[in-house]
Structures are given as structure tokens and as C-alpha cells.
């Protein structure tokens, strides 16, 4: 890897920005792009080739490198994406299981709950804990396109400020625990603070895939599965 590419990738890592390194194997040429749109927008014939653009899109979503053949030229498409992060709001039993699952899936996990009796190291070993109120905690956390936020407390004073913060950020996944009736009432309240229907439609609620989950552990599995689908560009349709 060329020094300039390495320095640019390190800078992108520090900024939690996704970068894709393209390498022409025949002569070792390299270039970095930040998205398929940025690649296609250069105007160069090779860059705007639909096969290369599609390969860049797939690499960003899958997180895997791939080799593309363009008219006899082999180009290696190598994505570099920041580690995904998950903020769980509400230190409930589901959160205990979800924190472990998410860490195993490679997420950096933070659990937020101002109720110190719920959020303890004994209940969440090896997990970053934040006892601030959600609006303060999420502002400090710095939400971006590689972040997921899941609210589980069932307390509007805790969950809803977190949802507002998440909806005003480019999070790839936002989930909220609660029945359809609870979700409808919550959406009405969130609409009153200025969030429109397009924003509210980003909430996955009831949270998790419909797998008939009953126990806290099963619900955590359903949430982790839905997050994975969204991260990998396979967000399920919701009725």
C-alpha cells in the first residue's frame, strides 16, 4: 500500500468515515473513494463503469473485498469501514443479552440509563456504561452512519429523547421496544416535537424481526438479526 493511501485511510478511520481502496493489479495504481456515487461522479469512463460502481456498492454493504474484471483489467475493491457501534438505552434484561450478542457481532456497545441501580458493572460486565440522560449521552457519543440506537426502557422520559437524537442523526438502525399501540402513541408525541413522517418511518418498532420471540434472550436475538439485516443492506419490509 502506498504511503499516501495509508495516511488517508488512517485519517478516515479517525473520522469514522468509510473508504474504498481500488487497486489495479496490473500496474499497482491505487485510488481511494468514499462512495459509489463519488466514484461515478468523477466522469472517467472506467470509474463510471456500472460493474465497478456496483462492486463498490456491494463492498460497502458486505464489508468484503472483491475482484472486478473490466475489459481485461483486474481491479481489487477493498472496503475500509469503521467498527459499527450500538447504543442501548435502558438497562433491562433484554439489554443484558443484546449487549453480549452485539459485542460478539463486532459492535462497540454502550448502555445508557440514568437509573444507576439498573445500570451496574455486575449486570453488564465488559460493557461501556453511561449514567447520563440519553440526550446528553448521545450528544457525547457522536452518532454517525455506522451507529445503531435501540431504546428498551419503556419509559418515555428516557426512550423518547434518545429517539429524537437518533432520528436527527444518520444512524443505520433505530429500534424501539413496545407494542404497536405504544408505537402509535410514541409517534404522535414525537410528531409534536417536529419530526415528520419520513423521519418516524425510520423507527423499527416493535423492535426486532418477528420470530415469535418471548424471552428476553429471544427478543435480543430478533433485534440483533434485524440490525444485521439493516447493516448489510437487507432491511426487511415492515407492515
MIDO-308894 format. One record per atom (N, C-alpha, C): x, y, z; residue in three letters. Coordinates in steps of 0.02 Angstrom, whole numbers, plus 50000, padded with zeros to 5 digits. Last residue first. Layout:
XYZALA
...
This chain:
477614979050398UNK
476914980350383UNK
476604985550428UNK
479204981250329UNK
478794981150390UNK
478084983050370UNK
480504972150250UNK
479914976350245UNK
479504975650308UNK
482184971850314UNK
481554968650298UNK
480984973650293UNK
483684976950239UNK
483164978850288UNK
482494975650269UNK
484944973650191UNK
484384969150179UNK
483824970550229UNK
486174979850215UNK
485764982150159UNK
485184977650142UNK
486844976450328UNK
487054973250266UNK
486604974850206UNK
486154983250426UNK
486864984750415UNK
487094982250347UNK
484924976550421UNK
484974983550402UNK
485694985550386UNK
485284963750467UNK
484974964550401UNK
485034971750377UNK
485764967050595UNK
486214964250545UNK
485934965150475UNK
484574971250656UNK
485144975950648UNK
485614973550594UNK
483874959150655UNK
483624964850615UNK
484174970050605UNK
484684951550742UNK
484574949350672UNK
484344955150628UNK
484574958650860UNK
485234957950829UNK
485164955850756UNK
483194956750884UNK
483464963450872UNK
484134963050837UNK
483124942950903UNK
482734945950849UNK
482984952950833UNK
483954941551016UNK
484144938350953UNK
483774941650894UNK
483164948351110UNK
483824950951092UNK
484074948051026UNK
482094939551116UNK
481984946251089UNK
482644949451069UNK
482744928751176UNK
482484927951109UNK
482344934851077UNK
483054934251302UNK
483594931951258UNK
483354931351186UNK
481784936951355UNK
482254942451342UNK
482804940351294UNK
480564926651266UNK
481024927951322UNK
481474933951305UNK
479904927151140UNK
479544928051203UNK
480014930151260UNK
479724928650962UNK
480144928851022UNK
479714930351084UNK
479254926750834UNK
478874923950889UNK
479254924050955UNK
479984934050750UNK
480164926950753UNK
479764923450808UNK
480084947950673UNK
479524944050701UNK
479674936650697UNK
481524957150721UNK
481164953050673UNK
480614949150708UNK
481454972750817UNK
481644965850804UNK
481234962350750UNK
480214983150894UNK
480904981750876UNK
481014974250863UNK
478664988150823UNK
479034984750876UNK
479724982450852UNK
479914997850748UNK
479524996750808UNK
478854993550790UNK
481135006250689UNK
480924999250687UNK
480564997750752UNK
481005022050619UNK
480995018150681UNK
480755011050668UNK
480835028650501UNK
481485025350512UNK
481495021050575UNK
479645035250506UNK
479655028750471UNK
480315025150479UNK
479975047450559UNK
479675042450604UNK
479675035450572UNK
480425054050443UNK
480885052650498UNK
480615047050542UNK
479245054650370UNK
479835051350341UNK
480335049550395UNK
478405062150453UNK
478265055050442UNK
478865051350413UNK
479455072950558UNK
478955071550508UNK
478885063950497UNK
479595080450716UNK
479845075050672UNK
479295073150623UNK
479125089950807UNK
479365092150741UNK
479645086750696UNK
478545085950920UNK
479185089550928UNK
479505091050861UNK
477445078850880UNK
477325085350911UNK
477965089250922UNK
477975066850840UNK
477745071550788UNK
477645078550817UNK
478145060850962UNK
478745062950925UNK
478555067850869UNK
476805058250993UNK
477185062851035UNK
477815065350999UNK
476495049150890UNK
476115055350897UNK
476505060450938UNK
477385038950918UNK
477465042750856UNK
477085049350858UNK
476835034251038UNK
477505037251038UNK
477605041550975UNK
475645028850993UNK
475625034451040UNK
476295038151041UNK
476175018650912UNK
475745023850883UNK
475725029950928UNK
476875010651004UNK
477235014050950UNK
476825019750921UNK
475825005751082UNK
476335010151112UNK
476705014051059UNK
475214997950983UNK
474845003451014UNK
475325008451047UNK
476214988750958UNK
476004993250904UNK
475614999150932UNK
477314988451103UNK
476784985851060UNK
476614990851006UNK
479104990151116UNK
478424992151131UNK
477934989251081UNK
480724997051080UNK
480304991851110UNK
479604994551122UNK
481435002750933UNK
481085004650995UNK
480634999051018UNK
482895006450835UNK
482375001950857UNK
482075004050923UNK
483745011150697UNK
483435013950757UNK
482865009450776UNK
485185010850597UNK
484645006950628UNK
484405010450691UNK
486085019750551UNK
485845014850503UNK
485275010750531UNK
485975037350585UNK
486035030450610UNK
485755025550559UNK
486215051350561UNK
486165046550505UNK
486235039250526UNK
485075060450671UNK
485745058250651UNK
485665053050596UNK
483835062250716UNK
484165068250689UNK
484885066850669UNK
483535050250772UNK
483195052050709UNK
483495058350678UNK
484285050750890UNK
484465045950838UNK
484155047850771UNK
483615060850962UNK
484325061650944UNK
484525057050887UNK
482355054750974UNK
482425061250940UNK
483145062250917UNK
482695043451049UNK
482435042650981UNK
482495049250942UNK
483075049451169UNK
483565045551132UNK
483335044651059UNK
481875055151212UNK
482435059551195UNK
482985055951155UNK
481165042451230UNK
480995047251177UNK
481535052351162UNK
481685034851340UNK
481715032451271UNK
481635038051219UNK
481475042651456UNK
482145040151439UNK
482185038451364UNK
480155045951461UNK
480645051151481UNK
481355049151462UNK
479505033951430UNK
479545039251380UNK
480065044651397UNK
480115018551463UNK
479965024851498UNK
480045030551448UNK
480585007451407UNK
479855007851413UNK
479645014051453UNK
481925004951375UNK
481745006351444UNK
480995006151457UNK
482485003051250UNK
482164997351283UNK
481864998851351UNK
483065007851094UNK
482775010051157UNK
482345004551187UNK
484525007751003UNK
483945003651021UNK
483705005951090UNK
485455013150868UNK
485185015150933UNK
484555010950945UNK
486985011450779UNK
486295009250790UNK
486095011450860UNK
488145018750664UNK
487865018050731UNK
487145015550729UNK
488695022950549UNK
488875016150570UNK
488635014950642UNK
488355036150531UNK
488025031150488UNK
488205024050505UNK
488345042150703UNK
488505042650632UNK
488185036850595UNK
488375051350855UNK
488045046350813UNK
488225047550740UNK
489155054250989UNK
489285056050919UNK
489015050850872UNK
489175054151129UNK
489355048051092UNK
489525049651020UNK
488655066151169UNK
489365064851182UNK
489605058851141UNK
487345064451130UNK
487725070151103UNK
488475068951112UNK
487025053551208UNK
487065052651136UNK
487435058451103UNK
487035059251339UNK
487465053551322UNK
487555052851247UNK
486045069151331UNK
486745070951346UNK
487215065351324UNK
484915061551303UNK
485105067051258UNK
485825069251268UNK
484885051751412UNK
485045050051342UNK
485255055751298UNK
485815056151559UNK
485175055851524UNK
485325055251449UNK
487195045351609UNK
486895051751592UNK
486205050751562UNK
487875033751632UNK
487305035251676UNK
486995042051662UNK
488485021551531UNK
488415028851534UNK
487785030451574UNK
489705008851506UNK
489095011151539UNK
489085018751542UNK
490324996351403UNK
490375003451420UNK
489705005851447UNK
490554980051472UNK
490174984551428UNK
490274991751451UNK
491034970651560UNK
491384971651497UNK
491054976351449UNK
489434966351628UNK
490174965851630UNK
490474966951562UNK
488134971451680UNK
488394972451612UNK
489154972151612UNK
487884968851812UNK
487384966651763UNK
487644967051692UNK
489024974151872UNK
488854967151885UNK
488354964551834UNK
488994987351835UNK
489504983051805UNK
489354975751816UNK
487314993151807UNK
487884991651851UNK
488374987251813UNK
485895000551797UNK
486485000251755UNK
487104999451798UNK
484965000851901UNK
484874996051846UNK
485534995051808UNK
485395010851986UNK
485255004252014UNK
485164998851961UNK
485475022051906UNK
486095018651924UNK
485985011751956UNK
484675027751778UNK
484495024151840UNK
485075019651860UNK
485035032651656UNK
485185036851714UNK
485025033451780UNK
485825023051537UNK
485245023051582UNK
485425027351642UNK
486555015151401UNK
486395021551431UNK
485775020851475UNK
487885005551347UNK
487205005351376UNK
487105011851415UNK
488785002651201UNK
488695007051258UNK
487975006251282UNK
489904992851105UNK
489244993451138UNK
489284998251197UNK
490484989950947UNK
490654993351009UNK
490004995051044UNK
490184974150869UNK
489984980950886UNK
490354983450947UNK
490394960750838UNK
490904965650820UNK
490734972850835UNK
489574951150884UNK
489504952950813UNK
489984958350791UNK
489854951151018UNK
490074945350979UNK
490024946650904UNK
489184963051050UNK
489924962751055UNK
490194956951014UNK
487874958751030UNK
488154963950987UNK
488924964050991UNK
487714949151131UNK
487654947251061UNK
487994952351015UNK
487874957351245UNK
488334951851233UNK
488314949851159UNK
486794966251231UNK
487484968851236UNK
487994963451220UNK
485694957751234UNK
485864961151172UNK
486584963851173UNK
485644953751368UNK
485774948751315UNK
486004952151251UNK
485394966051430UNK
485954961851452UNK
486144956751398UNK
484234970551367UNK
484864974051355UNK
485464969851376UNK
483274962451424UNK
483424961751353UNK
484094964751337UNK
483254967851555UNK
483514961051543UNK
483684959951470UNK
483824985351542UNK
483344980051558UNK
483644973151542UNK
484294999151538UNK
484684993451563UNK
484224987851587UNK
484185009751408UNK
483765005951453UNK
484104999551474UNK
484805009751251UNK
484515014351301UNK
484025010451344UNK
486265005751174UNK
485655002851202UNK
485415007551257UNK
487125008951032UNK
486935012051095UNK
486265008951116UNK
488395001650940UNK
487705001050962UNK
487625004651029UNK
489405003450794UNK
489285004650865UNK
488535003950880UNK
490574995650682UNK
489904998050699UNK
489834998750775UNK
492165002250639UNK
491794997250677UNK
491094999850693UNK
492275009350473UNK
492365009550546UNK
491945004150580UNK
492915000850330UNK
492355004050364UNK
492485004150439UNK
493584998950180UNK
493825000250248UNK
493265004150284UNK
493584987450042UNK
493244992450085UNK
493584992950153UNK
494314985649891UNK
494454983949961UNK
494124989250007UNK
494384978449740UNK
493964983249777UNK
493994981349851UNK
495534976849613UNK
495334974349679UNK
494974979949717UNK
495374973749444UNK
495364979049495UNK
495124976049561UNK
496064969149293UNK
495844966649358UNK
495914972249410UNK
495584971349127UNK
495924974249184UNK
495634971549249UNK
494754966049029UNK
495434963249036UNK
495834966149093UNK
493594973749052UNK
493934973748987UNK
494654971548993UNK
493714971849214UNK
493444976749168UNK
493854976849104UNK
493364962149350UNK
493694961949285UNK
493354966849238UNK
493634963649522UNK
493204965349465UNK
493624965249402UNK
493604955849678UNK
493984957149618UNK
493504958349560UNK
493264962249843UNK
493114958049785UNK
493524960349726UNK
493044962550023UNK
493374964449961UNK
493184959849904UNK
491604965650125UNK
492094960950096UNK
492404963850033UNK
490544972750171UNK
491164973250209UNK
491714968650183UNK
489324973750110UNK
489524967150135UNK
490134967550181UNK
489244987550077UNK
488714984150114UNK
488954977750147UNK
490434990050008UNK
490254994150065UNK
489744990650109UNK
490354980549905UNK
490904980149954UNK
490744984150016UNK
489264985149832UNK
489224978649865UNK
489764978049919UNK
489774997349783UNK
489164997249825UNK
489134990749865UNK
490834992349706UNK
490974996849763UNK
490374996949810UNK
490134985149610UNK
490594981749654UNK
490764985849715UNK
489434995349545UNK
489064990249582UNK
489504986549631UNK
490525002149487UNK
490095005649535UNK
489705000549578UNK
490974992149402UNK
491404994349456UNK
490994997949509UNK
489864990849316UNK
490114985049352UNK
490554986949410UNK
489675003549259UNK
489175000849307UNK
489424994849347UNK
490985014949253UNK
490755008549229UNK
490275005449280UNK
491535026349300UNK
490815026349295UNK
490545019749266UNK
492895023549292UNK
492595024649358UNK
491835024149354UNK
493125022749154UNK
493195016849196UNK
492825017649261UNK
492855036249115UNK
492485030649086UNK
492525024349130UNK
492605049249234UNK
493055044849197UNK
492685038549174UNK
491715055749315UNK
491655056849243UNK
492115052449202UNK
491555055349451UNK
492185058049425UNK
492155059349350UNK
490395049449497UNK
490375056549483UNK
491025059449456UNK
490665036549532UNK
490325037649468UNK
490345045049448UNK
491265039149658UNK
491635035949604UNK
491325037549537UNK
490225044549731UNK
490825048649720UNK
491245045749663UNK
489365033649731UNK
489155039849698UNK
489755044249683UNK
490045024549807UNK
489935022949737UNK
489745029249699UNK
491245033049913UNK
490585030149899UNK
490555028449825UNK
492535037249926UNK
492135036949987UNK
491455033749976UNK
494065030649861UNK
493425033949853UNK
493025032949916UNK
495755030549811UNK
495275029749865UNK
494645033549847UNK
496825020849704UNK
496445026949719UNK
495945025349774UNK
498315014749626UNK
497835014849681UNK
497425021349679UNK
499215003549520UNK
498905010049532UNK
498385009449587UNK
499814991449489UNK
499844993749558UNK
499545000649571UNK
499684985949364UNK
500224990849374UNK
500264993749444UNK
498734975649378UNK
499244975249326UNK
499834979949340UNK
497804978749477UNK
498314973749491UNK
498874973649439UNK
497284993149543UNK
497364990049476UNK
497944985149481UNK
496294995249680UNK
496974993549660UNK
496954990149592UNK
495405005849785UNK
495405002449721UNK
496125001349699UNK
494685006749940UNK
495325006949904UNK
495265002749841UNK
493505016450017UNK
493605010549974UNK
494245011549934UNK
492975021150180UNK
493405022250122UNK
493465015750082UNK
491935029150298UNK
492065023350256UNK
492495025350196UNK
492475037250447UNK
492215037750379UNK
492395031450341UNK
492935041050574UNK
492415035950567UNK
492075036650499UNK
494055048650581UNK
493425052350570UNK
492825047650565UNK
495025039050590UNK
494945043650646UNK
494295047550642UNK
494885033350464UNK
494725029450524UNK
494605034050583UNK
495365043550383UNK
494655041550378UNK
494445037550439UNK
496705043250422UNK
496305049250434UNK
495555047650432UNK
497045030650373UNK
497095031950445UNK
496685038150465UNK
496865032950237UNK
496455027950271UNK
496465029050347UNK
497865042350212UNK
497165044150201UNK
496695039350237UNK
498995034650241UNK
498865040650281UNK
498135042750273UNK
498895024850141UNK
498875023050211UNK
498705029050255UNK
499025032650025UNK
498405028950038UNK
498335027150111UNK
500325037250041UNK
499775042050038UNK
499105038650052UNK
501065025250036UNK
501045029150097UNK
500455034050098UNK
500265011049959UNK
500645017249955UNK
500545021450018UNK
500414994150000UNK
500005000050000UNK
500445006350000UNK
